[in-house]
Amino acid sequence: MAVLRAGLTARYCGRCQSSDLGPIKPRFGSIPVFSQPWWRRSSGFMMVRRCLLEHSKWDNPLPLSLERTAEHLDLEKEKDNTLPTGTRDLVSLRDVDIREEEAKGIANTEQTQTEVPYIKKEVEYVDKEATALTKVLYEKKETKVVDKEEHAQTLVSFTKEEAVEVDEGEQTRIKVTYNIVFITAEAAPYSKTGGLGDVCGSLPIALAGRGHRVMVLSPRYLNGTLNSHYASAKDLEKHINVSCFGGDQEVAFFHEYRAGVDWVFVDHPCYHRPGSLYGDEHGTFGDNQFRFALLCHAACEAPLVLPLGGYTYGENCLFLVNDWHASLVPVLLGAKYRPHGVYKDARSILIIHNLAHQGVEPAITYENLGLPAQWYGALEWIFPTWARKHALDTGATVNILKGAIVTADRILTVSQGYAWEITTAEGGQGLDELLSSRESVLNGITNGIDVDIWNPAIDKHIPFNYSVDDLSGKNLCKAALQKALGLAVRPDCPLIGFIGRLDYQKGTDVILSTMPELLQDDVQFIMLGSGDPDTEQWMRWAESSYKEKFRGWVGFNEPFSHHITAGCDILLMPSRFEPCGLNQLYAMRYGSVPVVHCTGGLRDTVEIFDPFADEDGRGTGWAFSPLSGESMLAALRTAIKTYREHKSSWEGLMKRGMLKDFSWDSAAAKYELIMEWALMDPPYVR
């Protein structure tokens, strides 16, 4: 460790009297400051030693900009070598290392302007009076500080980034813009099968609204039903070849600029087929690995070759990869691009929407992915013996999501609760140990909702509009829903709704097992969804058996889902696991009270009702645990009793839910913080 010794003339502060004996203790960090005995201090000399931080922690010494520089102190020392009278201030110079750089101070009664060029340094501003320390990390940037009485403005020029810091009194606002690239298998309104499409259709717009340059890359699905969604997308006439699956694959790009976002669609014949995004009536497409590996290769090339708005996004990008479909991108950055000096300053953030889908294929398919052979270990996945199909099965596979987990710079899930659950054996889907090893970079951010589309005050899909200030329209929506479904129009009868996929994850089996007992009470129940054929058939049977109390709609209808959300009193969500969940957010937005299983994002977003907390209680719904018919029925009956006997408490539940901020702008602010953290550290894989 190198040691810099400097002789400085220093003034004493009020804390250091002449009667003090012994060394002066350091005030900041681990920078030791030693002084000579008191008889040397009285002459105005103090020996300051500066220890450089170890190279393993910082690549370069840390420069420090002070109001009083060493140059100024030396001049004062030559002028007068005695201690000044009056107020005594101690100004210690720590970590000053200006290598071949010049710091000039220009003093003015009204304005002081200092320009200091730094290269890969940390700048510290020390307020002499308040002793406030602010640290701002810049890389290859120029800082200009303008201090004018009580107003300070800092302008920072970044490479393809812009930062503006405004200091007014004690408040500081910093705005940094990034080049953000989303890679996703679906993005609403162009393509959607669930929550992934909602997130990737709304979050980019929220980030663009906050000043960032945002591109979204997804396939251009032409299946006969989605063709019209791409009518406004124009062919960029940019065809490239990507190397994977044993040859060069030619892809094209279509582009639409909407809501401040560059929506880019990767075009290839493999996306032009009937069916849904991932399969058809015969099951999942057998070439999905090829389809989404192609998407990842094209996504890595797009920022380099597509001149959107006149210029490309370039190499300094933040890649936000969503689920396994885009998980090859972080691996490609480390294996294919950075060894050749490309994307060396880029970062990748993996967003896990549902850990159950991991993109697992036989190990022999690794050679098709266009990766070097030595990177096989990043994707290798061995199934345990009990999970193998036969005695000759070695269990060797490639797991694309696992590859992103071990190579991404940061990992996000769509709720804080789910971020914890995936590190447990119960919720980790076999990847819990790996995710636990990267727990230091694992965070959760709850999804937002489009508050313009899901707004009961302006929603065109409901017969009557209402707001938190006037709830009369909700009762009218309930009556209209009961009438449309052929149920008795009864304001006093609790109306319970369920909207979602009919599968094991959503807990529909628990609903089926408790429905006969639940319908013995004076309630009405509505189910909307599709999925498991046996559950669909049960819904038809239940409607014929409980004609006055139960209605089932097999399939999905967006306008009708809005009407159910507005018309029902209680929304039931007994999901076994739920990474985030959106229906409970929609329900609270519309004044419907959620009753949910205490898991994942449901636990994070639904606050359990406490009638004794305040005058009208506290909370927005009920969460039950464990997942069983008995606990679900107990929570429902508590909610039903509150609805019938405690109208003021019920109204408080409705209003508190409607006043919750579930906007994407709130979530986007948290994403910005994660991006800042990702850029603080060097790339995880270099």
Wavefront OBJ file of the C-alpha trace (Angstrom):
o trace
v 0.000 0.000 0.000
v 1.440 3.318 -1.074
v 1.510 6.123 1.447
v 1.273 9.796 0.554
v 2.591 12.187 3.140
v 1.566 15.813 2.972
v 2.310 18.744 5.234
v -0.672 20.996 5.617
v -1.518 24.002 7.683
v -4.860 23.289 9.323
v -7.238 25.180 11.495
v -8.710 23.720 14.614
v -12.440 23.203 14.918
v -14.425 23.741 18.060
v -14.037 20.064 18.952
v -10.209 20.246 19.034
v -9.017 22.521 21.860
v -5.409 23.230 22.608
v -5.700 21.242 25.806
v -6.421 18.036 23.862
v -3.635 15.483 24.037
v -3.128 12.539 21.735
v -3.845 11.972 18.038
v -6.846 13.327 16.165
v -9.227 10.480 15.281
v -10.334 10.156 11.656
v -13.934 11.176 10.934
v -14.608 9.527 7.571
v -14.161 5.983 6.243
v -10.895 4.146 6.875
v -8.530 7.011 6.020
v -6.240 7.360 9.081
v -5.083 10.884 10.014
v -2.108 11.139 12.364
v -0.873 14.318 14.076
v 2.279 15.248 15.918
v 2.239 15.917 19.700
v 0.443 18.944 21.036
v 3.594 21.057 21.079
v 3.935 20.628 17.332
v 0.227 21.327 16.772
v 0.512 24.692 18.501
v 2.860 25.833 15.754
v 0.207 25.226 13.154
v 1.721 22.135 11.509
v -0.009 18.820 11.171
v 1.223 15.703 9.401
v -1.460 14.063 7.293
v -0.887 10.628 5.918
v -3.103 9.162 3.253
v -3.412 5.430 2.691
v -4.471 4.304 -0.729
v -7.270 1.809 -0.803
v -6.421 -1.703 -1.943
v -6.622 -2.345 -5.664
v -9.067 -5.194 -5.086
v -11.672 -2.712 -3.887
v -11.125 0.224 -6.242
v -9.422 0.197 -9.598
v -8.103 3.744 -9.171
v -7.483 6.215 -6.349
v -10.466 8.317 -5.419
v -10.208 12.046 -6.222
v -11.860 14.504 -3.896
v -13.022 18.020 -4.767
v -12.877 20.315 -1.750
v -13.895 23.897 -1.255
v -10.402 24.592 0.083
v -7.794 22.795 -2.066
v -4.277 21.826 -1.080
v -2.966 24.616 -3.276
v -4.935 27.197 -1.339
v -3.767 25.779 1.991
v -0.124 25.948 0.938
v -0.511 29.623 0.012
v -2.086 30.333 3.369
v 0.767 28.505 5.093
v 3.395 30.628 3.377
v 1.500 33.809 4.215
v 1.025 33.143 7.907
v 2.479 30.212 9.811
v 0.513 30.908 12.986
v -2.855 29.721 14.091
v -5.642 32.159 13.133
v -7.945 33.630 15.744
v -11.721 33.464 15.866
v -13.749 30.411 14.880
v -11.503 27.377 14.477
v -12.227 24.990 11.610
v -10.393 21.786 10.737
v -10.236 20.993 7.048
v -8.630 17.607 6.417
v -7.645 16.567 2.948
v -8.431 12.929 2.352
v -7.903 10.779 -0.709
v -6.665 13.574 -2.902
v -5.234 12.066 -6.038
v -5.509 14.222 -9.105
v -3.343 12.471 -11.654
v -2.171 14.752 -14.429
v -5.380 16.709 -13.971
v -5.997 20.323 -12.960
v -8.482 21.720 -10.462
v -9.027 25.466 -10.680
v -11.077 27.365 -8.106
v -12.662 30.646 -9.124
v -14.066 32.585 -6.171
v -16.834 35.086 -6.616
v -19.224 36.679 -4.125
v -22.255 35.541 -6.097
v -21.027 32.569 -8.090
v -18.284 29.968 -7.892
v -17.656 27.667 -10.824
v -15.264 24.768 -10.695
v -14.465 22.457 -13.554
v -12.650 19.239 -12.753
v -12.181 16.490 -15.335
v -12.018 13.035 -13.781
v -11.402 9.615 -15.359
v -12.932 6.610 -13.587
v -12.914 8.519 -10.263
v -15.289 9.095 -7.331
v -16.179 12.709 -6.595
v -16.978 13.788 -3.049
v -18.530 17.072 -2.136
v -17.915 18.123 1.474
v -20.189 20.759 2.976
v -18.085 22.647 5.511
v -20.982 23.833 7.646
v -23.311 20.827 7.639
v -20.450 18.298 7.162
v -22.596 16.464 4.618
v -20.817 13.975 2.380
v -22.207 13.133 -1.055
v -20.658 10.568 -3.305
v -21.338 10.366 -7.007
v -19.643 7.759 -9.164
v -18.894 8.801 -12.727
v -17.130 6.873 -15.446
v -15.486 8.742 -18.321
v -17.643 11.738 -17.611
v -17.148 15.520 -17.124
v -18.588 17.265 -14.077
v -19.377 20.958 -13.877
v -20.440 22.302 -10.506
v -22.071 25.696 -10.199
v -22.649 26.958 -6.655
v -24.635 30.185 -6.290
v -25.469 31.089 -2.688
v -28.130 28.481 -1.726
v -28.616 27.014 -5.212
v -26.254 24.443 -6.737
v -26.643 22.839 -10.137
v -24.544 20.003 -11.458
v -24.518 19.055 -15.094
v -22.971 15.749 -16.029
v -22.283 14.704 -19.581
v -22.423 10.936 -20.210
v -21.703 8.861 -23.270
v -25.216 8.489 -24.686
v -26.527 9.192 -21.181
v -27.629 12.377 -19.469
v -27.582 13.211 -15.776
v -28.921 16.333 -14.186
v -28.519 16.984 -10.481
v -30.392 19.858 -8.919
v -29.596 20.779 -5.317
v -32.047 23.158 -3.662
v -31.436 23.477 0.039
v -31.429 19.946 1.431
v -33.302 18.290 -1.494
v -31.389 16.621 -4.332
v -32.871 15.090 -7.464
v -30.717 13.062 -9.853
v -31.992 12.009 -13.270
v -30.049 9.519 -15.347
v -31.249 8.153 -18.655
v -30.321 4.776 -20.101
v -30.616 2.876 -23.361
v -32.914 0.016 -22.352
v -33.620 -3.059 -24.478
v -36.481 -5.397 -23.497
v -36.453 -8.919 -24.936
v -39.703 -10.804 -24.486
v -41.819 -13.507 -26.097
v -44.947 -11.357 -25.834
v -45.903 -7.726 -25.419
v -49.434 -6.357 -25.294
v -51.311 -5.285 -27.338
v -49.388 -7.086 -30.089
v -49.199 -10.492 -28.403
v -50.365 -11.706 -25.020
v -51.234 -14.900 -23.175
v -50.863 -13.695 -19.588
v -49.090 -11.360 -17.200
v -45.824 -11.370 -19.173
v -47.527 -9.601 -22.068
v -49.066 -7.017 -19.748
v -45.727 -6.217 -18.098
v -43.773 -5.906 -21.340
v -46.533 -3.833 -22.890
v -46.755 -1.300 -20.057
v -43.413 -1.084 -18.223
v -41.449 0.089 -21.325
v -43.920 2.957 -21.809
v -43.537 3.981 -18.156
v -39.736 3.971 -18.446
v -39.858 5.939 -21.703
v -42.064 8.480 -19.971
v -39.311 8.952 -17.403
v -36.837 9.985 -20.092
v -35.171 6.712 -21.073
v -34.674 5.464 -24.611
v -36.488 2.120 -24.766
v -36.664 -0.654 -27.351
v -38.846 -3.766 -27.063
v -37.949 -6.825 -29.145
v -40.457 -9.636 -29.625
v -41.424 -12.024 -32.451
v -43.760 -10.960 -35.236
v -46.447 -13.598 -34.815
v -48.617 -14.081 -37.894
v -51.121 -16.762 -36.938
v -54.203 -15.403 -38.668
v -55.654 -13.694 -35.587
v -52.810 -11.385 -34.566
v -51.902 -10.158 -38.060
v -53.841 -6.905 -37.726
v -51.908 -5.963 -34.568
v -48.763 -5.474 -36.645
v -50.410 -3.378 -39.363
v -48.598 -0.203 -38.265
v -45.180 -1.850 -38.086
v -42.974 -1.000 -41.058
v -40.291 -3.179 -42.580
v -36.887 -1.692 -41.752
v -35.452 -3.501 -44.799
v -32.604 -4.720 -42.637
v -31.949 -8.424 -43.027
v -29.211 -10.123 -41.041
v -27.904 -13.663 -40.701
v -27.450 -15.207 -37.264
v -25.479 -18.378 -36.734
v -27.321 -21.101 -34.843
v -28.897 -24.513 -35.379
v -26.265 -25.637 -37.841
v -26.261 -22.688 -40.228
v -27.052 -19.064 -40.900
v -30.645 -18.062 -40.232
v -31.918 -14.938 -41.971
v -34.189 -12.649 -39.962
v -35.831 -9.320 -40.740
v -36.993 -6.488 -38.495
v -40.244 -4.531 -38.410
v -40.593 -1.339 -36.398
v -43.279 0.871 -34.904
v -42.667 3.932 -32.748
v -45.542 4.227 -30.285
v -45.911 5.905 -26.889
v -42.250 6.898 -26.892
v -41.042 3.306 -27.338
v -39.353 1.574 -30.290
v -41.366 -1.618 -30.805
v -39.209 -3.949 -32.916
v -40.526 -7.263 -34.206
v -38.239 -10.073 -35.323
v -39.600 -11.699 -38.455
v -38.954 -15.295 -39.479
v -41.143 -18.042 -40.989
v -41.095 -19.991 -37.695
v -43.367 -17.319 -36.203
v -45.917 -17.628 -39.017
v -48.179 -20.541 -38.109
v -51.690 -21.096 -36.743
v -52.229 -21.557 -33.054
v -51.224 -19.614 -29.964
v -47.812 -18.123 -29.280
v -46.334 -21.337 -27.929
v -48.440 -24.166 -29.328
v -51.693 -25.319 -30.896
v -54.430 -27.828 -30.215
v -51.871 -30.634 -30.481
v -49.669 -29.256 -27.708
v -46.544 -27.145 -27.357
v -44.558 -26.507 -30.535
v -41.577 -28.852 -30.776
v -39.232 -26.154 -32.102
v -39.747 -23.533 -29.399
v -36.080 -23.734 -28.469
v -35.166 -22.755 -32.031
v -37.797 -19.992 -32.191
v -36.600 -18.238 -29.044
v -32.890 -18.883 -29.535
v -33.358 -17.053 -32.838
v -35.055 -14.196 -30.966
v -32.096 -13.904 -28.566
v -29.477 -13.849 -31.340
v -31.442 -11.209 -33.233
v -31.914 -9.154 -30.057
v -28.161 -8.992 -29.476
v -27.620 -7.674 -33.013
v -30.494 -5.182 -33.109
v -28.922 -2.410 -30.968
v -25.840 -2.518 -33.183
v -27.429 -2.533 -36.635
v -30.854 -0.851 -36.453
v -30.728 2.954 -36.959
v -33.935 3.756 -35.093
v -34.694 7.455 -35.143
v -31.548 8.085 -37.120
v -28.997 6.350 -34.914
v -28.467 2.985 -33.238
v -28.751 2.175 -29.570
v -25.095 1.131 -29.580
v -23.186 -1.053 -27.147
v -23.932 0.807 -23.903
v -27.277 -0.853 -23.278
v -29.198 -2.349 -20.414
v -30.763 -5.636 -21.530
v -33.924 -6.603 -19.618
v -34.513 -10.265 -20.452
v -37.871 -11.772 -19.528
v -38.297 -15.446 -18.607
v -36.595 -18.348 -20.349
v -37.546 -17.215 -23.854
v -34.969 -14.378 -23.632
v -32.534 -16.035 -21.218
v -29.926 -16.833 -23.847
v -29.051 -13.115 -24.133
v -26.833 -12.828 -20.983
v -25.010 -16.000 -22.040
v -24.424 -14.644 -25.543
v -23.064 -11.376 -24.154
v -20.455 -13.236 -22.127
v -19.621 -16.005 -24.590
v -19.900 -14.377 -28.005
v -19.553 -10.587 -27.724
v -17.377 -9.533 -24.778
v -14.404 -11.730 -25.788
v -14.202 -9.540 -28.910
v -14.602 -6.232 -27.054
v -18.300 -5.761 -27.894
v -20.882 -4.935 -25.205
v -18.105 -4.733 -22.610
v -19.975 -1.954 -20.788
v -23.476 -3.400 -21.293
v -25.429 -5.003 -18.455
v -28.169 -7.627 -18.351
v -31.021 -7.958 -15.856
v -33.034 -11.189 -15.746
v -36.710 -10.795 -14.845
v -38.347 -14.040 -13.689
v -42.110 -13.949 -14.153
v -42.684 -17.671 -13.554
v -39.876 -20.005 -12.496
v -41.915 -23.065 -13.446
v -41.051 -22.508 -17.129
v -37.306 -22.936 -17.672
v -36.749 -23.929 -21.312
v -35.349 -27.399 -20.598
v -34.341 -29.542 -23.596
v -32.104 -32.627 -24.121
v -28.387 -31.994 -23.694
v -27.699 -32.890 -27.329
v -29.444 -29.686 -28.414
v -26.693 -27.505 -26.894
v -24.672 -27.546 -30.111
v -27.601 -25.847 -31.876
v -27.549 -22.750 -29.677
v -24.536 -21.103 -31.327
v -22.413 -21.082 -28.155
v -18.768 -22.168 -27.674
v -18.347 -25.695 -26.374
v -16.648 -24.516 -23.175
v -19.822 -22.718 -22.123
v -21.821 -25.934 -21.818
v -21.483 -25.889 -18.030
v -23.455 -22.650 -17.808
v -26.552 -24.380 -19.203
v -25.976 -27.944 -18.026
v -28.759 -29.346 -15.898
v -28.951 -32.868 -14.455
v -32.313 -34.152 -13.331
v -32.314 -36.165 -10.083
v -32.748 -39.914 -10.370
v -36.358 -39.893 -9.218
v -37.309 -37.465 -12.003
v -35.845 -39.496 -14.864
v -38.180 -41.270 -17.231
v -36.426 -44.643 -17.517
v -33.347 -46.563 -16.377
v -31.234 -45.456 -19.367
v -32.088 -41.791 -18.899
v -28.953 -39.952 -17.666
v -30.944 -36.845 -16.790
v -28.577 -34.607 -18.789
v -30.322 -31.532 -20.213
v -29.709 -27.902 -21.046
v -31.629 -25.360 -19.011
v -31.731 -21.972 -20.711
v -33.149 -20.132 -17.695
v -30.333 -21.540 -15.565
v -27.840 -20.073 -18.033
v -29.275 -16.599 -17.441
v -29.255 -17.038 -13.662
v -25.510 -17.745 -13.641
v -24.556 -14.996 -16.129
v -26.951 -12.045 -15.590
v -25.715 -9.004 -13.678
v -28.914 -8.681 -11.632
v -31.960 -10.916 -11.085
v -35.475 -9.633 -10.506
v -38.789 -11.259 -9.780
v -42.218 -9.654 -10.020
v -42.752 -9.410 -6.253
v -40.651 -9.389 -3.107
v -42.423 -12.417 -1.716
v -41.693 -14.451 -4.825
v -38.013 -13.415 -4.684
v -37.818 -15.142 -1.322
v -39.941 -18.140 -2.282
v -37.739 -19.151 -5.222
v -34.778 -19.544 -2.851
v -36.652 -22.243 -0.913
v -36.924 -25.919 -1.765
v -40.712 -25.601 -2.015
v -40.722 -22.730 -4.505
v -37.348 -23.019 -6.216
v -38.392 -25.534 -8.885
v -35.002 -27.252 -8.513
v -33.041 -24.003 -8.858
v -33.298 -22.882 -5.227
v -29.643 -23.570 -4.345
v -28.391 -21.736 -7.413
v -30.673 -18.766 -6.738
v -29.619 -18.709 -3.083
v -25.993 -18.429 -4.198
v -26.906 -15.234 -6.080
v -29.165 -13.859 -3.365
v -27.042 -10.696 -3.094
v -28.235 -9.564 -6.545
v -31.782 -10.943 -6.271
v -34.627 -8.472 -5.736
v -38.382 -8.303 -6.237
v -40.519 -5.481 -7.642
v -44.290 -5.789 -7.658
v -45.864 -5.357 -11.074
v -48.007 -2.365 -11.826
v -51.202 -2.100 -13.823
v -52.325 0.225 -16.578
v -54.346 2.693 -14.538
v -55.855 4.193 -17.685
v -57.286 0.897 -18.950
v -58.224 -0.353 -15.484
v -60.037 2.712 -14.206
v -63.667 2.383 -13.054
v -64.223 6.103 -13.624
v -63.669 5.846 -17.404
v -63.845 2.110 -18.190
v -65.908 1.558 -21.345
v -66.367 -2.151 -20.626
v -68.586 -1.637 -17.587
v -72.178 -0.367 -17.751
v -71.769 2.271 -15.022
v -68.716 4.262 -14.024
v -67.827 5.147 -10.445
v -64.950 6.370 -8.287
v -63.728 6.283 -4.694
v -65.723 9.444 -4.023
v -68.963 8.074 -5.478
v -69.464 4.299 -5.195
v -73.067 4.251 -6.345
v -72.061 3.011 -9.794
v -70.562 -0.171 -8.331
v -73.932 -1.310 -6.967
v -75.438 -0.663 -10.385
v -72.652 -2.719 -12.030
v -73.424 -5.592 -9.653
v -77.131 -5.476 -10.472
v -76.398 -5.359 -14.217
v -74.052 -8.364 -13.906
v -76.601 -10.395 -11.966
v -79.250 -9.589 -14.538
v -76.997 -10.424 -17.496
v -76.157 -13.837 -15.998
v -79.725 -14.678 -15.074
v -79.127 -14.495 -11.323
v -81.496 -12.883 -8.860
v -80.772 -9.166 -8.532
v -80.057 -8.975 -4.788
v -77.859 -6.168 -3.405
v -77.667 -7.903 -0.003
v -76.344 -11.200 -1.415
v -72.507 -11.386 -1.606
v -71.324 -11.997 -5.167
v -68.019 -13.924 -5.345
v -65.949 -14.029 -8.533
v -63.014 -16.037 -9.922
v -61.061 -15.068 -13.054
v -58.072 -17.049 -14.271
v -56.667 -20.151 -15.880
v -58.281 -23.398 -14.873
v -55.235 -25.316 -13.727
v -53.510 -26.744 -10.672
v -51.419 -23.619 -10.006
v -54.522 -21.433 -9.652
v -56.003 -23.743 -7.009
v -59.166 -24.579 -8.929
v -59.162 -28.059 -7.387
v -59.639 -26.442 -3.950
v -62.581 -24.450 -5.308
v -64.165 -27.597 -6.733
v -63.825 -29.509 -3.465
v -65.400 -26.739 -1.334
v -68.078 -25.476 -3.724
v -70.922 -27.726 -2.467
v -70.368 -26.546 1.108
v -69.898 -22.896 0.121
v -73.095 -22.786 -1.918
v -75.098 -23.913 1.079
v -74.679 -20.315 2.280
v -76.662 -17.457 0.798
v -74.089 -16.423 -1.829
v -73.678 -16.210 -5.607
v -70.555 -17.399 -7.461
v -69.171 -16.601 -10.954
v -66.201 -18.340 -12.636
v -64.483 -17.160 -15.824
v -61.611 -19.070 -17.385
v -60.367 -21.906 -19.541
v -57.736 -24.587 -19.294
v -58.136 -28.033 -17.769
v -60.914 -29.887 -19.693
v -62.159 -31.653 -16.556
v -62.564 -28.341 -14.739
v -64.371 -26.853 -17.717
v -66.773 -29.789 -17.697
v -67.296 -29.408 -13.940
v -68.241 -25.728 -14.449
v -70.984 -26.792 -16.883
v -72.247 -29.383 -14.407
v -72.199 -26.909 -11.475
v -74.188 -24.335 -13.441
v -76.904 -26.876 -14.150
v -76.888 -28.143 -10.546
v -76.866 -24.742 -8.801
v -78.949 -22.695 -11.206
v -79.756 -19.945 -8.713
v -76.280 -19.530 -7.292
v -73.537 -20.468 -9.786
v -72.561 -19.305 -13.271
v -69.554 -20.437 -15.305
v -68.051 -18.950 -18.482
v -65.669 -21.325 -20.277
v -63.145 -19.262 -22.224
v -61.858 -15.741 -21.788
v -63.494 -12.458 -22.650
v -61.682 -9.191 -21.858
v -64.763 -6.907 -21.609
v -66.608 -9.452 -19.469
v -63.614 -9.771 -17.137
v -63.875 -6.010 -16.531
v -67.594 -6.376 -15.779
v -66.999 -9.216 -13.301
v -64.222 -7.248 -11.589
v -66.522 -4.242 -11.194
v -69.670 -6.194 -10.310
v -68.506 -8.760 -7.770
v -68.108 -8.004 -4.069
v -65.335 -10.540 -3.403
v -62.619 -11.833 -5.745
v -61.263 -15.272 -4.844
v -57.632 -16.245 -5.711
v -56.555 -19.533 -4.065
v -53.342 -19.865 -6.132
v -50.770 -22.409 -4.963
v -48.034 -20.012 -5.995
v -48.375 -16.621 -7.614
v -45.253 -14.703 -8.706
v -47.209 -11.453 -8.647
v -50.828 -11.728 -9.692
v -52.758 -8.978 -11.408
v -56.396 -9.821 -10.784
v -56.165 -8.876 -7.101
v -54.740 -5.488 -8.178
v -57.594 -5.005 -10.642
v -60.101 -6.002 -7.959
v -58.822 -3.471 -5.421
v -58.735 -0.804 -8.116
v -62.458 -1.468 -8.716
v -63.457 -1.679 -5.052
v -63.817 -5.474 -4.973
v -62.300 -7.093 -1.879
v -59.755 -9.883 -2.563
v -59.602 -13.136 -0.597
v -56.308 -14.802 -1.519
v -53.901 -17.551 -0.548
v -50.967 -16.066 1.379
v -48.227 -16.626 -1.200
v -45.885 -14.684 -3.475
v -47.222 -11.418 -4.811
v -50.629 -12.025 -3.230
v -49.037 -11.755 0.205
v -47.224 -8.547 -0.802
v -50.199 -6.718 -2.274
v -53.174 -7.711 -0.099
v -53.047 -6.305 3.418
v -55.030 -8.449 5.857
v -58.027 -6.657 7.351
v -57.650 -5.632 10.985
v -60.928 -4.175 12.322
v -59.322 -2.934 15.553
v -56.394 -0.983 14.074
v -58.075 2.361 13.382
v -61.550 3.834 13.516
v -62.596 2.009 10.346
v -59.963 -0.712 10.531
v -56.923 -1.328 8.390
v -56.239 -3.562 5.417
v -57.592 -4.291 1.962
v -58.682 -7.935 2.103
v -58.006 -11.383 3.545
v -55.131 -13.808 3.025
v -55.454 -17.387 4.252
v -52.887 -20.088 4.921
v -52.331 -22.995 4.525
v -53.916 -23.752 1.191
v -56.815 -25.974 2.148
v -60.549 -26.036 1.764
v -61.067 -25.381 5.469
v -58.876 -22.265 5.659
v -60.310 -20.892 2.408
v -63.889 -21.351 3.624
v -63.031 -19.707 6.954
v -61.615 -16.620 5.186
v -64.591 -16.416 2.822
v -67.108 -16.679 5.647
v -65.314 -13.942 7.589
v -65.493 -11.717 4.508
v -69.171 -12.561 3.956
v -70.022 -11.755 7.579
v -68.180 -8.432 7.355
v -70.075 -7.599 4.144
v -73.474 -8.275 5.743
v -73.032 -6.972 9.271
v -70.366 -4.256 9.128
v -71.131 -1.979 6.218
v -68.850 0.856 7.347
v -65.888 -1.505 7.677
v -66.635 -2.956 4.258
v -66.742 0.495 2.696
v -63.394 1.235 4.329
v -61.950 -1.939 2.769
v -63.188 -0.876 -0.652
v -61.859 2.675 -0.438
v -58.444 1.707 0.912
v -57.999 -0.708 -1.974
v -59.084 1.873 -4.539
v -56.615 4.430 -3.139
v -53.608 2.113 -3.455
v -50.973 3.212 -5.992
v -50.466 0.307 -8.386
v -49.341 2.458 -11.309
v -46.458 1.458 -13.536
v -44.760 4.784 -12.860
v -44.293 3.744 -9.242
v -42.815 0.396 -10.316
v -40.625 2.073 -12.972
v -38.931 4.196 -10.294
v -37.871 0.984 -8.526
v -36.592 -0.492 -11.789
v -34.412 2.598 -12.221
v -32.787 1.879 -8.872
v -31.984 -1.701 -9.904
v -30.457 -0.401 -13.142
v -28.300 1.997 -11.158
v -27.076 -0.866 -8.982
v -26.318 -2.994 -12.038
v -24.121 -0.242 -13.477
v -22.230 0.283 -10.231
v -20.519 -3.103 -10.544
v -18.481 -4.388 -13.478
v -20.182 -6.970 -15.717
v -20.669 -10.222 -13.828
v -19.218 -12.178 -16.754
v -16.294 -10.472 -18.482
l 1 2 3 4 5 6 7 8 9 10 11 12 13 14 15 16 17 18 19 20 21 22 23 24 25 26 27 28 29 30 31 32 33 34 35 36 37 38 39 40 41 42 43 44 45 46 47 48 49 50 51 52 53 54 55 56 57 58 59 60 61 62 63 64 65 66 67 68 69 70 71 72 73 74 75 76 77 78 79 80 81 82 83 84 85 86 87 88 89 90 91 92 93 94 95 96 97 98 99 100 101 102 103 104 105 106 107 108 109 110 111 112 113 114 115 116 117 118 119 120 121 122 123 124 125 126 127 128 129 130 131 132 133 134 135 136 137 138 139 140 141 142 143 144 145 146 147 148 149 150 151 152 153 154 155 156 157 158 159 160 161 162 163 164 165 166 167 168 169 170 171 172 173 174 175 176 177 178 179 180 181 182 183 184 185 186 187 188 189 190 191 192 193 194 195 196 197 198 199 200 201 202 203 204 205 206 207 208 209 210 211 212 213 214 215 216 217 218 219 220 221 222 223 224 225 226 227 228 229 230 231 232 233 234 235 236 237 238 239 240 241 242 243 244 245 246 247 248 249 250 251 252 253 254 255 256 257 258 259 260 261 262 263 264 265 266 267 268 269 270 271 272 273 274 275 276 277 278 279 280 281 282 283 284 285 286 287 288 289 290 291 292 293 294 295 296 297 298 299 300 301 302 303 304 305 306 307 308 309 310 311 312 313 314 315 316 317 318 319 320 321 322 323 324 325 326 327 328 329 330 331 332 333 334 335 336 337 338 339 340 341 342 343 344 345 346 347 348 349 350 351 352 353 354 355 356 357 358 359 360 361 362 363 364 365 366 367 368 369 370 371 372 373 374 375 376 377 378 379 380 381 382 383 384 385 386 387 388 389 390 391 392 393 394 395 396 397 398 399 400 401 402 403 404 405 406 407 408 409 410 411 412 413 414 415 416 417 418 419 420 421 422 423 424 425 426 427 428 429 430 431 432 433 434 435 436 437 438 439 440 441 442 443 444 445 446 447 448 449 450 451 452 453 454 455 456 457 458 459 460 461 462 463 464 465 466 467 468 469 470 471 472 473 474 475 476 477 478 479 480 481 482 483 484 485 486 487 488 489 490 491 492 493 494 495 496 497 498 499 500 501 502 503 504 505 506 507 508 509 510 511 512 513 514 515 516 517 518 519 520 521 522 523 524 525 526 527 528 529 530 531 532 533 534 535 536 537 538 539 540 541 542 543 544 545 546 547 548 549 550 551 552 553 554 555 556 557 558 559 560 561 562 563 564 565 566 567 568 569 570 571 572 573 574 575 576 577 578 579 580 581 582 583 584 585 586 587 588 589 590 591 592 593 594 595 596 597 598 599 600 601 602 603 604 605 606 607 608 609 610 611 612 613 614 615 616 617 618 619 620 621 622 623 624 625 626 627 628 629 630 631 632 633 634 635 636 637 638 639 640 641 642 643 644 645 646 647 648 649 650 651 652 653 654 655 656 657 658 659 660 661 662 663 664 665 666 667 668 669 670 671 672 673 674 675 676 677 678 679 680 681 682 683 684 685 686
